[in-house]
Structure formats: structure tokens, C-alpha cells
Amino acid sequence: SSHQTTEKIADKAHDAVDSAAEKAARAEERLREATAQGNDIVTAVSDYVKENPLTALGLAFAAGTIFSSMTRRR
């Protein structure tokens, strides 16, 4: 009886550990995918800037101007 209770508790603990491990593995995979996607974006932006330096400079200036006007205290 106490052996059965101990066994049930051990089974539940084992299930909880398995569930946590599965969730951690899924989270790790999502993180790897997000990192790879981020790296792809950085590469694409870098390539665009190399191929279109003046356009990139103009876009950066425009974005900075807009950001500055949005954050300027009045």
C-alpha cells in the first residue's frame, strides 16, 4: 500500500520530468530557428547595404530623423 503510493508518486514525478524535458527541447528548437532567421535577416541587410550604400544611407538618415522627431520632448 505504501509501496503503491510511493510508486504512484515516482511515476507522476517521472512524467513531470519527461514533460519538462520535452518542453525544454521544443523551446530550444524555437530559439535555434529564431536565431537562424535573425542571422538570415542580418545577412540580407548587410548584402543590401553593400549593393546599395547610398540608398541605405538615405534610409538610415530618414529613419533617424523620424525616430528623433518622435522622441523629441516638446
Secondary structure, 3 states (H helix, E strand, C coil): CHHHHHHHHHHHHHHHHHHHHHHHHHHHHHHHHHHHHHHHHHHHHHHHHHHCHHHHHHHHHHHHHHHHHHHCCC
